[in-house]
Structure formats: C-alpha cells, structure tokens
Amino acid sequence: MPRVAVFALLLAGCVEPASFPTANEPDRACHDDRLASFIGNAATEQVGAAMLRASGARSIRWVSFGAIITMEFSPTRLTVQLDQQNRVNSAKCG
C-alpha cells in the first residue's frame, strides 16, 4: 500500500494506537509549549515525528477538521487538530 494511502487511513481514523510505558521505561509527560513553530505545517509523517520529538509525547492523535473526538485525557499523548487543508491548526497534550 502506498505511503500516502497509509497516512490517509491514519488521518481518517484520527488516532494512532497508544503506546504504554513498560516497567523499564518511565512515563514521559508531553510539553505542548514547544510546538508553536509547527502551526501551519502540512500534516505529514515527518512533521508528526518532529512534533513527537519536540514535545516528548509517546503517541500522537491526528484530528481531521470537524471530527469528533473523545475527551479521554492521556498526559503522554499529543493531540493535533488539523484545518480544512490538513495543516496543523493546534497541538495540545492530552
């Protein structure tokens, strides 16, 4: 399956499977105060990976424009809201 199709499926589902810390791996909190420079970037695998590195989050949840999401809070997850052109509109931990 082409990479673009796989990425589109991730966006359509809005959620990348969460990862959980193991006994040997401490919890890492997410820091959304480090993400302002990503606003306006196209939602790509590379941008997502860079946002994870910058924030310290363990997982990312892409939320397409107008999508409904659960209010479940996860301190190690980054939630990225996209605009109508699939560009990063906001990024918050949780």
C-alpha positions as CSV (number, residue, x, y, z in Angstrom):
1,M,0.0,0.0,0.0
2,P,1.5,3.4,-0.9
3,R,2.7,5.6,2.0
4,V,0.1,8.3,1.1
5,A,-2.7,5.8,1.4
6,V,-1.5,4.6,4.8
7,F,-1.2,8.1,6.1
8,A,-4.7,8.9,4.8
9,L,-6.0,5.9,6.7
10,L,-4.3,7.2,9.9
11,L,-5.9,10.6,9.4
12,A,-9.3,9.0,8.7
13,G,-9.2,7.0,11.9
14,C,-7.9,10.1,13.8
15,V,-6.0,8.0,16.3
16,E,-2.7,6.3,16.2
17,P,-2.6,3.4,18.6
18,A,-1.4,4.5,22.0
19,S,1.8,3.2,23.4
20,F,2.2,2.4,27.1
21,P,5.3,2.6,29.2
22,T,6.9,-0.7,30.2
23,A,8.3,-1.5,33.6
24,N,11.8,-0.4,32.5
25,E,10.6,2.8,30.8
26,P,9.4,5.8,32.9
27,D,6.3,7.9,32.0
28,R,7.2,10.8,29.7
29,A,5.0,13.8,30.0
30,C,4.1,15.8,27.0
31,H,5.1,19.5,26.6
32,D,2.9,21.4,24.2
33,D,4.6,24.7,24.9
34,R,7.3,23.6,22.4
35,L,5.0,23.2,19.4
36,A,4.1,26.7,18.2
37,S,6.6,26.5,15.3
38,F,4.6,23.6,13.8
39,I,1.3,25.6,13.3
40,G,0.5,25.9,9.6
41,N,2.7,22.9,8.6
42,A,1.1,20.2,6.4
43,A,0.3,17.0,8.3
44,T,2.9,14.5,7.2
45,E,4.7,11.6,8.8
46,Q,7.9,13.7,9.1
47,V,6.0,16.6,10.8
48,G,4.3,14.2,13.2
49,A,7.7,12.6,14.1
50,A,9.2,16.0,14.7
51,M,6.3,17.1,16.9
52,L,6.7,13.9,19.0
53,R,10.4,14.6,19.4
54,A,9.8,18.3,20.3
55,S,7.0,17.6,22.8
56,G,8.4,14.4,24.4
57,A,5.0,12.8,23.8
58,R,4.8,9.0,23.4
59,S,1.9,9.0,20.9
60,I,0.1,11.3,18.5
61,R,-3.6,11.7,17.7
62,W,-4.3,13.5,14.4
63,V,-7.8,15.1,14.4
64,S,-9.2,16.0,11.0
65,F,-11.2,19.2,10.5
66,G,-14.7,18.8,12.1
67,A,-14.0,15.4,13.6
68,I,-15.5,14.5,16.9
69,I,-13.1,13.0,19.5
70,T,-13.3,11.6,23.0
71,M,-12.4,13.7,26.0
72,E,-10.2,10.9,27.4
73,F,-7.0,12.6,28.7
74,S,-3.6,11.0,28.3
75,P,-0.7,13.0,29.6
76,T,1.7,11.3,27.3
77,R,-0.3,11.8,24.1
78,L,-0.2,14.8,21.6
79,T,-3.5,15.7,20.0
80,V,-3.0,17.6,16.7
81,Q,-6.1,19.4,15.3
82,L,-6.0,19.9,11.5
83,D,-7.6,22.6,9.4
84,Q,-9.6,22.0,6.1
85,Q,-6.3,21.8,4.2
86,N,-4.8,19.2,6.5
87,R,-2.4,21.7,8.1
88,V,-1.7,21.8,11.8
89,N,-4.1,24.2,13.4
90,S,-3.3,23.5,17.1
91,A,-1.4,20.9,19.2
92,K,-2.1,20.1,22.8
93,C,-1.1,17.4,25.2
94,G,-3.9,15.1,26.3
